[in-house]
């Protein structure tokens, strides 16, 4: 039985090397009872973890961060073997992980600590405070494409906010997910069990986690699955954070640095085999620079090769079924009138897919409308920025985006319907811990990372404390006097009746 077998009636499943099919490990499949037991342990541990102050949690999280760094060579090798990405890319993923753990640990107190709130004139005899409480137990369902970085955007921030976490890693990266959770335990052996633990399995295990009484579900994956999770969570009014698909666009304006833009597009479209939700899938380039840009992208990608050896630029497709989607999109693009500037259906060679550049594909083609999640890119000629923005915004997804323009980058970025935009770069927003990450439309709900990511995993608690009573001024009481109301009728027009 392989990781592609998602039959729920088996007690175990195996994770495999996507390049060779070699079995890496056999994992027990968590059924509904096992998932509920894990959530119960997390619930018990939450009483301890949530009661710690921010400084104590910070110390534990920073200890965990150091453990990840110390184990990075072994951890990178495991990511390379189970996910398929090159060792350097696996190490880069871990670097981003430790940056986010560090940010969440060091900023939770500032973002979520008690705040004094101005009570206003009418309630001036009150002291107002805003405090944040942990939600309790957070269930995280992670993806296989960035098996540590992406779920960590929920895990580290949920832990920093005082929650415990039950993590269901993808069945295609289960060993990686388990290693990540185990590193927290190795870094903090004195802590009670259940603060951060995993449950292994496929879709049925994830569904069980949604129904297990957690206080929030954070999911990364397809839009279709995200909608099913949201519907199931609605049965118990369990809040959700959904980071779903993307069909991210890049706008290359007439004044762009074409070599820099081409280099970024080539990397963004094919890094991690194109299996990046916020990667580059669509490009809109001004007609005046179109030929030079296409030629440069094609030149760069003609020298980029997949493989599993030391010289490979990216690895195999992690999930075998995704290969069929990539093939279908390439064929649809060509049928709709697009041309292949590089590659084509013949670029698919077993688990590896060579780079494919498709030019002037019809916007109604599924190659433009739907997430491809492979090392392909469509490049469309436009008559200027206005057309580029309109086409970029016409897609149902709205996750990441990028703009290349020497003079108008920020102006163009502000017009895009997306959760994040890089100007004269790609994906840079995902590497800056203080910036929230998430999308609009079919790309999901909620945000990970940054202050917004911390607030996703805490509930605000508003507290008003009466410091002293003012005779006759108890507005929220039957003891207020007619003279008090008469005074207010004279005072309010003076304070609020003027438009200034």
Protein Blocks (a to p, Z undefined) as FASTA:
>chain_A
ZZklccfkbfbdcdddfknopafbdcddddfklmmmmmmmmmmmmmmmmmpcfklmmmmm
mmmmmmmmmmmmmmmmmmmmmnopafklmmmmmmmmmmmmmmmmmmmmmmmmccdddebj
mlmmbccddddddfbiacddddfklmmlmmmmmmmmmmmnopacdddddfklmmmmmmmm
mmmmmmmmmbcehkaccdeddfklmmmmmmnopabdcddddfklmmmmmmmmmmnopacd
ddddddddddddfkbcfklmmmmmmmmmmgghlpafklcfbdcddfklmmmmmmmmmmmm
mmgccdjbfklmbdcdfblmlmmmmmmmmmmmmmnopacfegcjklpghjbccddddehi
afkbmklmpcfkpabddddddfbjklmmmmmmmpmbdcbdcdddfklmmmmmmmpccfbd
cehiahklmmmmklccddehjlogcjeehjklmmmmcccddddddfbdcehiambbckbc
fklmmmmmmmmmmmmmpcZZ
